[in-house]
């Protein structure tokens, strides 16, 4: 008898442990992954959005997600989130009378100073000056 047949005779299925645990994963197409990422971000823009949460949602490792995101969105994850939040803030500044604190909260920023710093970096002006130049009276 060879060694394999002897081992199979003395072992049971309970004695076998997988070396790698592979969970079934749906293989989404690139457009599906992009749509899932956008949907997650759109639905959670006013909440904390972490790279780990989004990568898990689309079933990608953190490393692969970062490469995928940069390749398909042409910017890093944090920059993309901040740009989307500032876009939303611009719409609100131009179309509503909401105070800055409300806009900051609805756009997912934690503090007014941080929001103002990010807004100024992206738009080249302060939120107050932006509103003064773009506000549409309704």
N, C-alpha and C positions, 0 to 999 in steps of 0.2 A: 504494500500500500504506500501511496505517496503521502507527503506531509499534509497537503490540502484535504485529502479525503479523511485522514485521521482527525484533523481539526474540525471538519464539518460534522463528523460523527459525535464528537464530545462537546460541541458547543450548541447553544440554542440561539434563537433570534434575540432573546433578552440579553445575551452576552455581546451582541454587536452594537457598537456605538458609531454613529456617523462621524467622519472626520470633519466634514463641512455641512452645516445646516443651510440648505438652500430653500428659500420660501418661493412659492410660485409668484411670478410678477407679470403683470400685464405689460406687453411691449407696446407702449404708446408711440405713435408717429411723432416726428418733430413738431408739426403744426398742432397736434393734440397737446403735447407738453407745453408749448408756448401758450396755448389757450388756457390750459389748467393754471399755469403760473399767473397769467393776467387775471383770471377769474379769482384766484385766491387773493391777490393783491387788491383788486377792486373791492372785494367783499370785506377786507380787513384793513383798509387804508387808515381808518381812525383808531385802530388798535395797534398794539405792539406786533411787529412782523419780524420774525427772526429767519435767518437763512436756514437754520435747522428745521423750522416748521414747514417752510415752503419746499425744501428739498425732500423732506419726508412725505409731504403731500403728493409730490409727483414721482415718488419712489426712486430717488436718485441719491447716491452718496453725496456728502457735502462737497467733496473735491470735484466730482464729476459735474455737480450742479453749478459750481462756480465757473468752470470752464464752459459749460453749455450756455449759461446765462450771459457771460461776456461775449461769446461768439454770436449769439442770436439777438441780444438786446443792445450790443455795441457800447455797453458801459457796465460798471460794476453794480452789484446788487444794491448796496447802500445808496449809491448815487442815484440809481433808478428810483428807489423808494422816495428819496428826498425830492427828486424832480417831480414825481407824480403828486406828492403832497403839496408842493409849492404850486403846481398847476391848479389843484383844487382850491388852494387858498386864494389864488388870483381870481378865480371865478367868483368866489364868495366875496372878496373885497370889492369887486366891480359890480356885483349884482345884489348885495344885501347890505343892510345897516347893522349887521351883527358886530358886536365888539370883538376886539382882537383876541381876548381870552377865549371866547366861544369858538372862533375860527381855529385858533391854535389847537384846542381840544378836538374839534371835529376833523382836523387834518392829521391827527396822530402825533403831534409834538407834545413833549412833556412840559416845557416851560416857554414863556414868552421870549426871554432873552435868547434861548437856543433857536427858536423859530425865526426871530429877527435876524440873527447871524446867518442862518442858512438861506433865508429869503434874500438878504442883501447880497450874499455871495452869488446866488443864482441869477437874480434879477438886476443886480447893480443899483438897487435903490431900496429904501425902507418900505415896509408894508403901508405905512401912513401916506407916504408920497405916492406909492403905487395907487392907492385908493383915490387920492385926490386927483390923479391924472386919468383914471379909468372908470370912475364910478358912473354908472348909468342911472339916472333918476327915473323911478317908475311911478 
